[in-house]
């Protein structure tokens, strides 16, 4: 045991109770979800999803589009956070919303080849695109107030 490590002197029962109390108090707090992180995860999840799709001419072209638009959602949100004016901020938020809507469009067009698992994954991504659209709409409304 290191000299600066006092945890060795705490009885195991108290140590576990302390950890449980910390975990429980953290679980009760509503998790604030970082939108930059969320948009990054969306783009990353889209990239993972398209790797599983059957290869076809249509899918190849649609995949290019959905990869671009899903990445653009987060990229424009990051730009909005670095905006030099309210007008610039709103423009970037509008573009993020537009790109989320476009991502939904391309996701809906992708051919899953009837694979149920891929259909479920696509539906989750479509739902996330819709939620992002709603979040960006809400930001626009509150920024216009």
C-alpha positions as CSV (number, residue, x, y, z in Angstrom):
1,X,0.0,0.0,0.0
2,X,1.3,3.5,-0.9
3,X,1.6,6.1,1.8
4,X,-0.9,8.4,0.1
5,X,-3.5,5.6,-0.4
6,X,-5.9,5.9,2.5
7,X,-8.4,3.6,1.0
8,X,-6.6,0.6,2.5
9,X,-7.4,1.8,6.0
10,X,-11.2,2.0,5.3
11,X,-13.0,-1.2,6.2
12,X,-14.4,-3.0,3.1
13,X,-18.1,-2.7,4.2
14,X,-17.8,1.1,4.5
15,X,-15.9,1.3,1.2
16,X,-18.6,-0.6,-0.6
17,X,-21.4,1.4,1.0
18,X,-19.6,4.7,-0.1
19,X,-19.2,3.5,-3.6
20,X,-22.9,2.4,-3.7
21,X,-24.0,5.8,-2.4
22,X,-21.9,7.5,-5.0
23,X,-23.3,5.3,-7.8
24,X,-26.9,5.7,-6.6
25,X,-26.6,9.5,-6.3
26,X,-25.1,9.6,-9.8
27,X,-27.9,7.4,-11.2
28,X,-30.6,9.8,-9.7
29,X,-29.1,12.8,-11.4
30,X,-30.5,13.3,-14.9
31,X,-27.7,12.7,-17.4
32,X,-26.9,15.8,-19.3
33,X,-26.2,14.6,-22.8
34,X,-23.6,16.6,-24.7
35,X,-25.1,17.4,-28.1
36,X,-21.6,17.4,-29.7
37,X,-21.1,13.9,-28.4
38,X,-24.5,12.8,-29.5
39,X,-24.1,14.1,-33.0
40,X,-20.7,12.4,-33.2
41,X,-22.2,9.1,-32.0
42,X,-25.0,9.5,-34.6
43,X,-22.5,9.9,-37.5
44,X,-20.4,7.1,-36.1
45,X,-23.4,4.8,-35.8
46,X,-24.4,5.5,-39.4
47,X,-20.9,4.6,-40.6
48,X,-21.1,1.3,-38.7
49,X,-24.5,0.6,-40.0
50,X,-23.7,1.1,-43.7
51,X,-20.8,-1.4,-43.5
52,X,-23.4,-4.1,-42.8
53,X,-25.7,-3.3,-45.8
54,X,-25.8,-5.5,-48.9
55,X,-23.8,-4.2,-51.8
56,X,-25.7,-2.7,-54.7
57,X,-25.4,0.2,-57.1
58,X,-28.2,2.1,-55.3
59,X,-26.9,1.4,-51.8
60,X,-23.4,2.5,-52.8
61,X,-24.7,5.9,-54.0
62,X,-27.1,6.4,-51.0
63,X,-24.4,5.4,-48.5
64,X,-22.2,8.2,-49.8
65,X,-25.0,10.6,-49.2
66,X,-26.0,9.4,-45.7
67,X,-22.4,9.3,-44.6
68,X,-21.9,13.0,-45.7
69,X,-25.2,14.3,-44.2
70,X,-24.9,12.4,-40.9
71,X,-21.4,13.8,-40.4
72,X,-22.5,17.3,-41.4
73,X,-25.1,17.3,-38.6
74,X,-22.3,17.4,-35.9
75,X,-19.9,19.4,-37.9
76,X,-22.4,22.3,-38.3
77,X,-23.4,22.1,-34.7
78,X,-19.7,22.5,-33.7
79,X,-19.5,25.5,-36.0
80,X,-22.7,26.9,-34.4
81,X,-21.0,26.7,-31.0
82,X,-18.1,28.8,-32.4
83,X,-20.4,31.3,-34.2
84,X,-19.4,35.0,-34.1
85,X,-22.9,36.2,-34.1
86,X,-26.5,35.1,-33.3
87,X,-27.3,35.1,-37.0
88,X,-24.4,32.8,-37.7
89,X,-25.4,30.6,-34.8
90,X,-28.9,30.3,-36.1
91,X,-27.8,29.6,-39.6
92,X,-25.5,26.7,-38.5
93,X,-28.3,25.3,-36.3
94,X,-30.7,25.4,-39.3
95,X,-28.1,23.6,-41.4
96,X,-27.7,20.9,-38.7
97,X,-31.5,20.4,-38.7
98,X,-31.6,20.2,-42.5
99,X,-28.7,17.7,-42.5
100,X,-30.5,15.6,-39.9
101,X,-33.6,15.6,-42.1
102,X,-31.6,14.7,-45.1
103,X,-29.9,11.8,-43.1
104,X,-33.4,10.5,-42.4
105,X,-34.3,10.6,-46.1
106,X,-31.2,8.7,-47.1
107,X,-31.6,6.1,-44.3
108,X,-35.1,5.5,-45.4
109,X,-33.9,4.8,-49.0
110,X,-31.2,2.3,-48.0
111,X,-31.9,-1.3,-49.0
112,X,-31.5,-3.7,-46.1
113,X,-32.3,-6.7,-48.2
114,X,-35.1,-7.6,-45.9
115,X,-32.8,-8.4,-43.0
116,X,-34.8,-7.8,-39.8
117,X,-31.8,-6.9,-37.7
118,X,-30.7,-4.2,-40.2
119,X,-34.3,-3.0,-40.3
120,X,-34.3,-2.5,-36.5
121,X,-30.9,-0.8,-36.7
122,X,-32.1,1.5,-39.4
123,X,-35.2,2.4,-37.4
124,X,-33.1,3.4,-34.4
125,X,-31.0,5.6,-36.6
126,X,-34.1,7.2,-38.2
127,X,-35.5,7.8,-34.7
128,X,-32.3,9.5,-33.7
129,X,-32.3,11.7,-36.8
130,X,-35.9,12.7,-35.9
131,X,-34.9,13.5,-32.3
132,X,-32.0,15.6,-33.5
133,X,-34.3,17.5,-35.8
134,X,-36.6,18.2,-32.9
135,X,-33.7,19.3,-30.7
136,X,-32.4,21.7,-33.4
137,X,-35.9,23.1,-33.9
138,X,-36.2,23.7,-30.2
139,X,-32.8,25.5,-30.1
140,X,-34.0,27.7,-33.0
141,X,-37.3,28.6,-31.3
142,X,-35.5,29.4,-28.0
143,X,-32.9,31.4,-29.7
144,X,-35.5,33.5,-31.6
145,X,-37.2,34.4,-28.3
